[in-house]
């Protein structure tokens, strides 16, 4: 994948042609103003697909000890 820095004035003049190149060739353009990057033009299809397994990793927090028994009597409702 090719990444090219392009000044904002040149991007403005060639915007539609650059968008076609991004779609067809998966090129990336970093648009700059006075040499400072301000935006990036990339293909929408460049995002990697989300995987089903592991997509929730890091979203659950553990609150205390989950394995030790609790010191509260527990009635299951079953009479033996």
Helices and strands as residue ranges (DSSP letters): E 3-7, H 8-25, E 28-33, E 36-41, G 44-46
